[in-house]
Amino acid sequence: MLRNGLTTVSHLRPLYSQSSHLRIADRLRAYSTEPATSNDVAILGGGITGLACAYYITKELPQANVTIYEASDRLGGWLSSKRVPVKDGNVLFEAGPRTLRPSSNGALAGILMQELDLAKDAIFAQRTSPAARNRFVYYPDHLVRMPHPSSGLFSNLYNLWSEPIFDGVLWGAASEIFKPQRDESLQDESVGDFFARRIGPNVVNRLLSGVLHGIYAGDVWKLSAKSLFPTQWRDEAQSGSIFGGFAKARADGPEVTKQEGEYVRAIKSHKWDPLLRDTLKDTTAFTFRDGLGMLSDGLVRHLVGTGRVNFQTSSPVQAVAMSETGSGVTVKTESGEAAFANAISTLSPKHLKNIRQAKASELVPAIPGVTVMTVNLYFRSPNLAPAGFGYLIPLATPFENNPERALGVVFDTAYSPSPDDVNMENWHISSPDQLKEARDQGRLINVNDFAWYNMPDRPNTQDDVKARGTKLTVMLGGHYWDSWPAFPDEKEGLALAKSLLERHLGIKEEPEAWQVNLQSDCIPQYTVGHEQRLKTAHSNISREYKGRLRVAGNWMSGVGVNDCLRSAWDVVRSMKEGRYGTGLEHIGTNEYVRLKPIRPGQSTEQEQ
Ligand SMILES: C=Cc1c2[nH]c(c1C)Cc1[nH]c(c(CCC(=O)O)c1C)Cc1[nH]c(c(C)c1CCC(=O)O)Cc1[nH]c(c(C)c1C=C)C2
């Protein structure tokens, strides 16, 4: 959509929402009331989780056909990458997530990249890059760089001693082991209460609240310690302290849920492209030439190619009911009813509620969401922000230094190279022959802190401009807007972002391009008691749909894109193995396995 008065060149076209891409047989079947084959699966929601579910089904369940129902006219959910023209070319703006990390659940994104042939389009910011080394927090009236090994011991110690943000941190951490253990009757508490009790309130208000702004856009005093920090929560109960548990895990190996152990094993047994695996090992975060939207586009393209997926866009689901025989479910939309053996809902709990028209009781207890406004800005001048990831604004930053109620600012230029960044004259190693030779030998090539994977072409760039400017995203709102009756409009959002950047970074320049995006209810809040709510949802869904409806998405085990992929992977794996489940059966599990300790020089974990 056009937000800034400039023509937007959008690569996110409604290509796959066009009925010409749907197989006629599939379309007829989708609207017939004939019984489905025993394998057909309906997927509710065409965001990244829905697309990933369809992908894993086509890969793992060769007999199954899939129908994806999406209420809007586009697929991909809130992955939304758009090109915006500027005077000397165009730049890419991300309305939602902008980068992915390759570790943990991120391995699935790496595997998708390999299987969808997207690695050649990827941009890999290396661990050596400023994006990895320089992370800032704004407190109380200036940017404070977080300690990092690359800064050197002296500089880190000086920072810890001189910056008020770290007051009480060292002492709080050192004495944590002596703090009394919580009462056994305590079932959950807020992240704030937990860490204030274990380390001290300054750590919560000045540091941790900022980190949780950057992930959940949420309030540290409301989010659940048990759900967000399960390892530390268990460590206190089992070892008496967080540090005690940490030391035990270092010595004996970390304990993880059985489900996590299976995941680690599956990832390890994947047949990795060795160069991609090595590239990802040295990568702090990655994205693609045309932004993260390339991931959802790549999935859709692949799914169309399988001929087994029927896309029903602009088709909100009105009801999902058990079939009369109990051998499947029927999905009702405005156009009719269709029968399936199984359904996977990737809808938010709020939308899931609507699929049980007549029922008054709730299927999934309410899980609140926060609204985030992202304001993308592109300035003509380069280096208006320090080199680095960006900065977070914690709760303790005084109101007069953050009246805009911003959560943080991302320095997008750090992940989003333009031709300047890959200009041969600026390379660490300037001989292309030397680089090609290294790559031919399978060695990783680092061009100004970006891995060069797509040999022999030039390293990928995202912003197509002659001279690099500064690209920033201001994040506003989140829990600060919880009780607001209305949100700022585009003009107000832009004004808020500009006034924040002027106060914090001294930027007075007018942006050459900008885009304001209001993401309503976009990040679910795992507030105190979240685990219990998920258990209730599991028993309700199980009772009503008897294993025929499963759920996946960002409201159960992590709010990021990587977590959505993981949730899709888990749900399809459980279907493949014929396990009875709802997608929530693992919640609150007490079956654990111990992984082998990670020894120096060893990079991966193994199950014992
Ligand atoms: C667009 C708003 C989002 C905010 N949080 C998330 C989104 C999509 C989800 C999220 N962000 C991060 C994680 C942790 C895992 C990780 O990839 O590191 C999750 C689950 C970290 C993160 N936060 C910000 C960035 C650039 C990243 C890296 C991944 C990403 O591109 O999202 C910046 C940031 N995100 C939000 C705020 C308020 C913020 C402020 C600087 C909200």
The ligand as an ORCA input file, in Angstrom:
! r2SCAN-3c Opt
* xyz 0 1
  C       8.293     -5.887     14.329
  C       8.129     -6.082     15.614
  C       8.591     -7.203     16.419
  C       8.941     -7.064     17.741
  N       9.315     -8.261     18.236
  C       9.211     -9.221     17.305
  C       8.750     -8.583     16.124
  C       8.538     -9.281     14.844
  C       9.527    -10.625     17.492
  C      10.942    -10.826     17.911
  N      11.931     -9.899     17.853
  C      13.074    -10.463     18.320
  C      12.816    -11.780     18.732
  C      13.815    -12.721     19.390
  C      14.346    -13.712     18.468
  C      15.352    -13.101     17.535
  O      15.153    -13.247     16.334
  O      16.310    -12.529     18.019
  C      11.488    -12.025     18.468
  C      10.732    -13.305     18.741
  C      14.381     -9.806     18.409
  C      14.437     -8.567     17.617
  N      13.910     -7.413     18.044
  C      14.150     -6.445     17.125
  C      14.874     -7.020     16.042
  C      15.381     -6.305     14.823
  C      15.040     -8.354     16.354
  C      15.676     -9.384     15.496
  C      14.571    -10.136     14.767
  C      13.553     -9.281     14.039
  O      13.826     -8.797     12.939
  O      12.425     -9.097     14.546
  C      13.740     -5.047     17.217
  C      12.404     -4.844     17.813
  N      11.348     -5.656     17.668
  C      10.278     -5.166     18.366
  C      10.693     -3.972     18.975
  C       9.823     -3.120     19.829
  C      12.018     -3.763     18.626
  C      12.813     -2.612     19.041
  C      14.025     -2.317     18.724
  C       8.948     -5.797     18.476
*
